[in-house]
Amino acid sequence: MTAENAAPQRETHAFQAEVQQVLRLVIHSLYSNKDIFLRELVSNASDACDKLRFEALKDETLYAGQPELAIDIGFDKEARTLSVADSGIGMSREELIDNLGTIARSGTKRFLESLAEGQRADANLIGQFGVGFYSAFIVADRVEVTSRRAGSDQAWTWISSGEGEYSLAPAPADTPRGTRIVLHLREGEEGYLEDWKLRGLVRTYSDHIAFPVRLPTPAKEGEEAGAPEAVNQASALWNRPKSELSDDEYKAFYKHVAHDYAEPLAWTHNRVEGNQNFTSLLYLPAKAPFDFQFNRDERKGLKLYIKRVFIMDASEQMLPAYLRFVRGVVDSDDLPLNVSRELLQNNRQVERIKGALAKRVLDLLDRLSRDEAEKYLGFWKEFGQLLKEGVAEDPSNQERILKLLRFPSTRSARPDELVALDDYVARMAAGQEAIYYLTADGWNAARNSPQLEALKARGVEVLLMHERIDEWMAGYLHEYAGKRLRNVAKGEIDLDALGGAEDKAKREEAAKAAEGTLARIKTLLGDAVREVRVSARLTESAACLVLDEHDMALHMQRLLRAAGQDLPGSAPVLEINPQHALVQRLEAEADDAKAGDLAHLLLEQAQLAEGGALEDPAAFIARVNRLIAG
Ligand code: ADP
């Protein structure tokens, strides 16, 4: 050994605790599906070749006289080893440590804890960690990774038996560029040393890989095995005509691009020709990743290719944020190969592709919702929240997005009985002109809101928007299919067209008769309310709170105040039901102190029904007790 490379000797490192857990999980949950380890290693090798080709666009010397990018699978029956080698980008010492010894994804720890508690222990979730590499340990009890990064003259060997630690040691200087992974197979896994078996696996799982995946030509009787030969198609799958591609090929490709073990829900594959030429293959995942959390910063999954060369993950640049669940590839013929992230950001061509991709996704969702409603509901459950963001974010597609939304309504027994706006419109009551909805802080507050009483009594359906994002989204809702969207808790509600004129006459009469009471309640409550009036909304409850059309919903106001925002205090309108016993008792009450108790009770009931908390709960209890005591 020369003095130069004698210095760093074999050293041992411990795996990050999470790695150990993930490893165990992978080995246990994928045991019945062992074959996938080969797909994962080939997939990583292909990514490594993509990365080298991209980096070499700027620096051709990285090829260092070895321009061929390929993946070689080899096996040695005597040594019981299987190897996967690529001539891709390779890994430096630090990269070996970071990539194969730690799991950097945020939320991993929390997710593992939830699995430990027995929730969602689903093998399909495992793939979300990017645990591709660790699947090697399903079939191997010792894994050796030797890698030399392109442009570096130092190579390293990483060795582990998958139990707590790994070792690192320098590898010979003549190690070829790229990564070579050697699996020492466990007892009973000799099947993976058979040429026919390996060929079958490559054709089934890795046919779509754009680089040659090679195996040695089989040895003839008494001869050595021959030169490597490609076993896969080795062409970019998205460039092949749709008619030639089977569902299985599309699904296998999805697993590669999306790093997902589960099958996709649906996909759309298109070639656009004209003043922009590009091909896109876009997938809808079946499940949201565990750390997805609707985090707008975590945006990955759409790979940008330019003229078949992988450039970068460009989900952020090529898709609107609300479509960040989409996975796949887009391959442009027109963008310059030396394009940078910054350039993508302010580029008219990119904007046009982005617009076209959004339309493709919305078309796909529309088709799914019509032809495979069940599947669509599955999608909605996972990603519906994101489409709601789209209502605000993408005004040019708003009508198409609204068509895709689903809500429970006053006709739903459970929050997951959903209705589309089109269904709602189709069954609107005679004379009904607007689409009615209510926003509330939770399903029960929505469902039991007094605001709904008169509408329910007239058989008018109301959409119940009970999720947090709904109130914000509702700010952008104006019209659908030529019908106004109206929040039933805001402004005056005119039900006369729905209920017949006699109601109106009755109400006006009641309002007249109640004039004195209304004024008295207003005096008793002072500035706590803006106005007191007779309600057209109530049939059973005594009172409810109503906002102006442009006021922010009360639960939203509370949320923002709790978050420390200083909102101008706009008092709500108190609507009362003159038929209610409590109101009638107040009318008959001569004693102002007692009437004051009753008036405050009306207000507090309305606040509680709407899901609010009382400012002074003790005073409320005292009032109730005084009332009960008579
Ligand atoms: P994932 O591929 O989902 O990120 P893996 O555990 O399979 O997760 O790999 C972790 C990382 O290790 C990869 O992101 C990549 O940076 C690196 N890696 C794995 N295999 C190779 C390889 N053959 N060549 C270069 N880098 C690799």
Residues whose N, C-alpha, C, O or C-beta is under 5 A from the ligand:
A	BS01	ADP	N44 A45 A48 G90 M91 N99 G130 V131 G132 F133 Y134 T179 H259
